[in-house]
Amino acid sequence: MKTVLFHREFLRFQGGHLKVWQYFNHVRSSPDHHAVVRFTADSVWDDTNPWRPVREEVLPWDEPVDADILFVAGRDWRWLDPEDRAESPLPVLNLLQHVLHASPDDPLGRRRFLPNKAIRICTSSESAKAINGTGIVRGPVFAIPNAIDLDEIRQVPRPPARDIDLLVLATKQAPLGRRLAPRLEQPGRVLDLIRREVHRSELLARMARARVTLYLPNRLEGFYIPALEGMALGTLVVCPDSVGNRSFCRDGENCLMPPYEEDAIVAAADLALAEHDRLGALVEGGHEAARAHDLEHERVAFLDVLGRVDELWAGA
């Protein structure tokens, strides 16, 4: 069996951690591979850390590991020996979750890692197109669309009737959420504005209670999973264009996808509420989109790449 080594610094829950946890489990599902992970000493081990149930399997940061493959996500490159970053002696699987990896203006400076030799997996075709467009990538690039755990979604409590008319998820755009809330409030309309991070289980439960959910992602996203989770939960999704969500958000087919302008967003949310029954086909379209992004599809695609690592690395 080949050992795949992951590195994590978990300071607070973020969607990127959840996706790495899912890839960690993809490796664990392989009969030919063994997944191990090291956490930094300052990592938080509260109940938001996905690895908490398997903490006894987590290795100390400084414990030597005879790894065969390195799994690198985000800025995990910094944990590699500087002399090995450009051309690692071990194959590197590099997960990229954002179109900003291609941008020279990325505040995290992730573009600087693109010339490093790696087998890259992008969580959307938009991200793959963006990094390929830089002309500085070394190694093969695969687009494996982000997926969600539909088994987890099925366990979310469903109320007999949805008692929230409009949920506004503004954790990434709190000032915008504050500005939009007064424009969206109406007599008799139950509005739920989420401006701060809440526990994942609570967030999913509140989505399941909402007739309509307005998502306010960053203006540039690598994918934006919450909107897909909303589709799976049967809420009517309103989500402005954030580039990375174009691969699954289809305006008029499974959601309303206004331009990222305040007036357009308010108009789309009001339309979703006023015409909710007439727009029922969008909810069914959302269910179809969610089914097409089941975690098993992601696993199969990734395990195909994982099984060809030696071949891919030799040709990189």
C-alpha positions in Angstrom: 0.0 0.0 0.0 1.1 3.5 -0.7 1.0 6.1 2.0 -0.6 9.5 1.2 0.5 12.2 3.7 -1.8 15.2 4.4 -1.0 18.4 6.4 -3.5 20.5 8.2 -3.6 23.7 10.3 -7.1 23.9 11.7 -7.8 27.2 13.4 -11.5 27.5 12.6 -13.9 25.7 10.4 -13.9 26.6 6.8 -15.3 24.9 3.8 -11.9 24.1 2.5 -11.1 22.0 5.5 -14.3 20.0 4.9 -13.3 19.3 1.3 -9.8 18.1 2.4 -11.4 15.9 4.9 -13.5 14.4 2.2 -10.5 13.8 0.0 -8.7 12.2 3.0 -11.6 9.8 3.2 -11.4 9.2 -0.6 -7.9 8.0 0.0 -9.0 5.9 3.0 -11.5 4.1 0.7 -8.8 3.0 -1.6 -7.6 -0.6 -1.1 -4.2 0.4 -2.4 -3.6 3.5 -0.4 -3.2 4.5 3.3 -4.1 8.1 4.4 -2.2 9.7 7.2 -2.4 13.3 8.5 -0.3 15.6 10.6 -1.8 18.7 12.4 0.1 21.8 13.5 0.4 22.1 17.3 -1.9 25.2 17.4 -4.8 23.4 15.6 -8.2 23.5 17.3 -9.9 20.3 18.3 -13.4 21.4 18.9 -16.5 19.7 17.4 -16.1 21.7 14.2 -12.9 19.8 13.3 -13.9 17.0 10.9 -10.9 14.9 12.0 -12.0 14.9 15.7 -13.7 11.5 15.5 -10.4 10.0 14.3 -8.1 12.1 16.4 -6.3 9.0 17.7 -5.1 8.4 14.2 -3.7 11.9 13.8 0.1 12.0 13.9 2.2 14.6 15.8 3.5 17.3 13.5 7.1 16.3 13.9 6.6 12.5 13.6 8.5 11.1 10.6 6.4 9.5 7.9 7.6 7.3 5.2 5.2 8.8 2.6 4.9 7.8 -1.0 2.6 10.7 -2.1 2.0 14.2 -0.7 -1.4 15.8 -0.7 -1.2 19.5 -0.7 -4.1 21.9 -0.6 -4.2 25.7 -0.5 -1.0 27.0 1.0 0.1 23.6 2.3 3.2 24.0 0.1 4.7 26.0 2.9 5.0 22.8 4.9 7.3 21.2 2.3 11.0 21.7 2.5 11.8 24.8 0.5 14.4 22.9 -1.5 11.7 20.3 -2.5 8.9 22.6 -3.5 9.8 23.2 -7.1 10.4 19.6 -7.9 9.4 17.3 -5.0 11.2 13.8 -4.8 7.7 12.5 -4.0 4.6 12.8 -6.2 2.4 15.8 -5.2 -1.3 15.9 -5.5 -2.3 19.5 -5.3 -6.0 20.4 -4.6 -7.0 23.9 -5.8 -10.3 25.2 -4.6 -10.4 28.8 -5.9 -10.0 30.7 -9.2 -7.7 33.1 -7.3 -4.9 30.6 -7.5 -4.4 32.0 -11.0 -4.6 35.7 -9.9 -1.4 37.8 -9.4 -3.6 39.9 -7.0 -4.5 37.0 -4.7 -3.9 38.3 -1.2 -2.6 34.8 -0.2 -0.1 34.7 -3.0 -1.1 31.2 -4.1 -0.2 31.8 -7.8 3.5 31.5 -6.8 3.0 27.8 -6.3 1.8 27.1 -9.9 5.3 26.5 -11.4 5.9 23.8 -8.8 5.7 20.3 -10.3 2.4 18.7 -9.2 -0.7 16.8 -10.3 -3.4 19.4 -9.9 -7.0 18.8 -9.1 -9.3 21.8 -9.5 -12.8 21.7 -7.9 -14.4 23.4 -10.8 -13.8 23.8 -14.6 -13.6 27.5 -14.0 -10.6 27.1 -11.7 -8.9 24.7 -14.1 -9.4 27.1 -17.0 -8.0 30.0 -14.9 -4.8 28.3 -13.8 -4.2 26.8 -17.3 -4.6 30.3 -18.7 -1.6 31.5 -16.7 0.8 29.5 -18.8 3.0 28.8 -15.8 1.5 25.5 -14.5 3.8 22.5 -14.5 2.1 19.2 -14.5 -1.3 17.8 -15.5 -4.5 19.6 -14.5 -7.8 17.8 -13.8 -11.2 19.3 -13.1 -13.2 17.3 -10.6 -16.3 19.2 -9.8 -16.9 19.7 -6.1 -19.4 17.3 -4.5 -21.5 17.1 -1.4 -22.3 14.3 1.0 -25.9 13.5 0.2 -26.1 11.0 3.0 -25.3 13.8 5.4 -27.9 16.0 3.8 -30.6 13.3 4.1 -30.0 13.3 7.9 -30.8 17.0 8.3 -34.1 17.4 10.2 -36.9 18.5 7.9 -39.8 20.5 9.4 -43.4 19.7 8.5 -43.6 23.1 6.9 -40.9 25.7 6.1 -41.3 28.5 8.7 -38.6 30.8 7.3 -39.6 32.7 4.2 -36.2 34.0 3.3 -32.8 33.0 4.7 -29.9 35.3 3.8 -26.5 33.6 4.2 -24.1 36.6 4.5 -21.2 35.1 6.4 -18.8 36.1 3.6 -20.5 39.4 2.9 -21.8 40.7 6.3 -21.9 44.4 5.3 -23.8 43.6 2.2 -26.2 41.4 4.2 -26.8 44.3 6.6 -27.6 46.6 3.7 -29.9 44.2 2.0 -31.9 43.1 5.0 -34.0 46.3 5.3 -34.8 46.1 1.6 -36.0 42.5 1.9 -38.0 42.9 5.1 -41.8 43.1 4.6 -44.8 42.8 6.9 -45.5 39.1 7.5 -42.3 37.9 5.9 -40.1 35.9 8.2 -36.5 36.8 7.4 -33.4 35.0 8.8 -30.1 36.9 8.3 -26.9 34.9 9.1 -23.9 37.3 9.3 -21.6 35.2 11.5 -20.4 31.7 11.3 -22.7 29.1 12.9 -22.1 25.4 13.5 -22.5 23.5 10.2 -25.4 21.4 11.6 -27.3 24.5 12.6 -26.7 26.1 9.2 -28.0 23.1 7.3 -31.1 22.9 9.6 -31.9 26.6 9.0 -31.5 26.1 5.3 -34.0 23.2 5.4 -36.5 25.5 7.1 -36.3 28.2 4.4 -38.7 28.5 1.4 -36.1 30.7 -0.3 -32.4 31.1 0.5 -30.3 34.0 -0.8 -26.6 33.2 -0.8 -24.0 36.0 -0.8 -20.7 34.4 -1.7 -17.5 36.3 -2.4 -17.5 37.9 -5.8 -15.0 35.3 -6.9 -15.4 31.8 -5.7 -13.8 28.5 -6.7 -17.1 26.7 -6.5 -19.4 27.7 -3.5 -20.8 24.6 -2.0 -23.5 26.2 0.3 -25.7 26.9 -2.7 -25.5 23.3 -3.9 -26.3 22.1 -0.4 -29.3 24.5 -0.4 -30.5 22.8 -3.7 -30.2 19.4 -2.0 -32.2 20.6 0.9 -35.1 21.8 -1.4 -34.9 25.5 -0.7 -35.3 27.8 -3.7 -31.8 29.1 -4.3 -31.0 32.7 -5.2 -27.2 33.1 -5.7 -25.5 35.8 -7.7 -22.8 34.9 -10.2 -19.5 34.3 -8.5 -17.7 32.6 -11.4 -17.0 29.3 -9.7 -20.7 28.6 -9.2 -21.4 28.7 -13.0 -20.7 25.0 -13.2 -23.8 24.1 -11.3 -26.0 27.2 -10.9 -28.2 27.5 -14.0 -30.3 30.7 -14.0 -33.9 29.8 -14.7 -33.2 26.0 -14.5 -32.3 25.3 -10.9 -32.0 28.7 -9.3 -32.1 32.4 -9.9 -28.7 33.8 -10.6 -28.7 37.6 -10.8 -25.7 39.7 -11.6 -23.7 40.7 -8.5 -25.5 44.0 -8.1 -27.7 45.0 -5.1 -30.8 45.9 -7.0 -30.6 42.8 -9.1 -30.2 40.6 -6.0 -33.1 42.2 -4.2 -35.3 41.8 -7.3 -34.4 38.1 -7.7 -35.1 37.4 -4.0 -38.5 39.2 -4.2 -39.4 37.3 -7.4 -38.5 34.0 -5.8 -40.8 34.7 -2.8 -43.6 36.1 -4.8 -43.6 33.4 -7.5 -42.4 30.5 -5.3 -45.1 28.0 -6.4 -44.7 28.9 -10.0 -40.9 28.4 -9.8 -41.2 24.9 -8.3 -39.4 23.5 -11.3 -36.3 25.3 -10.1 -36.4 23.4 -6.9 -36.6 20.1 -8.7 -33.8 21.3 -11.0 -31.8 21.9 -7.8 -32.4 18.4 -6.6 -31.1 17.1 -10.0 -28.0 19.3 -9.7 -27.3 18.0 -6.2 -27.7 14.4 -7.3 -25.2 15.0 -10.1 -22.7 16.2 -7.5 -22.9 13.3 -5.1 -19.7 12.6 -3.2 -19.4 9.2 -4.8 -18.9 10.8 -8.3 -16.0 12.9 -6.9 -14.5 9.8 -5.2 -14.5 7.7 -8.4 -12.9 10.5 -10.4 -10.2 11.1 -7.8 -9.4 7.5 -7.3 -8.8 7.1 -11.0 -6.2 9.9 -10.8 -4.7 8.5 -7.6 -4.3 5.1 -9.2 -2.3 6.7 -12.1 0.0 8.9 -9.9 3.2 7.2 -10.9 2.4 7.5 -14.6 1.2 11.1 -14.3 4.2 12.2 -12.2 6.7 10.7 -14.7 5.1 12.7 -17.5 4.7 15.9 -15.6 
